[in-house]
């Protein structure tokens, strides 16, 4: 018996968290991914090290050569931005490359549809797993920030829920975009989208260094809103304007999840 055929009484009974996405059986998808990655834990953990290396090289190394940025030491300024990047990377890479392989080559989803799972369950389960992977990276990175003394407020307790929101938003949109991919070459577009966001969303420099036009463009990027939220929470600079960041990411997550579910239904059932 495969993991997608587990008895309903184990994981399904009473679960209606995914509502319109048809996600009552989505936990089965999460359990399947957990079982798969039990033997691939090194690959799973590898995604955590990229933002850590940036923190140690740019945040700490370059921070020794710079003064305060936006009123705080440079390392303290950079760390929350890289925390947002950790959540984004974990969610995006799992919801794009892995989903594409399962859909186009392994035909994993076709096999799942022969079980009680529905397309909505698959979409909700994969987005949830991508979100959990982002949360895993974020938790480890936040723990390092605490040890290094880079957290300055009890508001930082809300940082992990924010990374969940960031992971959900990027995971949902990543999966939605993957349904439009035709070949591996199309994933160059993923890199083309992620790299500018990583460099210019305010992770390394305050927006004040840019012109007004560039600043407005950056403020339209989703990663900027995640960085703004996390930086404000870890530095204790909470204000009502942060609600706009929450709304932006929530709407992004909802639209991405709905598009992903509908596109998967079209691809897998027609």
Helices and strands as residue ranges (DSSP letters): G 3-5, H 8-11, G 19-21, G 23-25, H 26-37, H 41-46, H 49-54, I 55-61, G 62-65, H 74-93, I 94-98, H 99-104, H 108-112, H 119-147, G 154-158, H 159-178, G 184-187, H 188-200, G 207-209, H 212-219, H 222-235, H 242-269
